[in-house]
């Protein structure tokens, strides 16, 4: 929930999330990495990761050229919690279509949650830490 004066920050964070998804959907590793802080940490759903913007770009470039080259990611829900005025925890529910396995076989719809720690440095929000959780293999929660 926004506190008074945070509406502009919420809009900026949502803008970063839009840029993140747009870069993914254009399979552009440089633009994808650009929304991360220079010293950011990234961890995928398999526990693999990269530290630093350039390493995050290097990690994603071959994936965007192969198994994710026709993928399309969509954000389905975004929750923002301000920890401090310049630090936010952001959860983004996502789904992904168009991915393939290493042999080029189509993978089914995937769904998950991205968890970000974002910081505002010099007036600009950036991703500092990202963890990805793939919920596809899990049974739906009991109601």
Buried (B, 14 or more C-beta within 10 A) or exposed (E): EEEEEBEEBBEBBBEBBEBBBBBBBEBBBEBBBBBBBEEBBBBBBEEEBBEBBEBBBEBBBEBBEEBBEEBBBEBEEBEBEBEEEEBBBBBBBBBBBBBBEEEEEEBEEBBBBBBBBBBBEEEEBBBBBBBBBBBEEEEEEEE
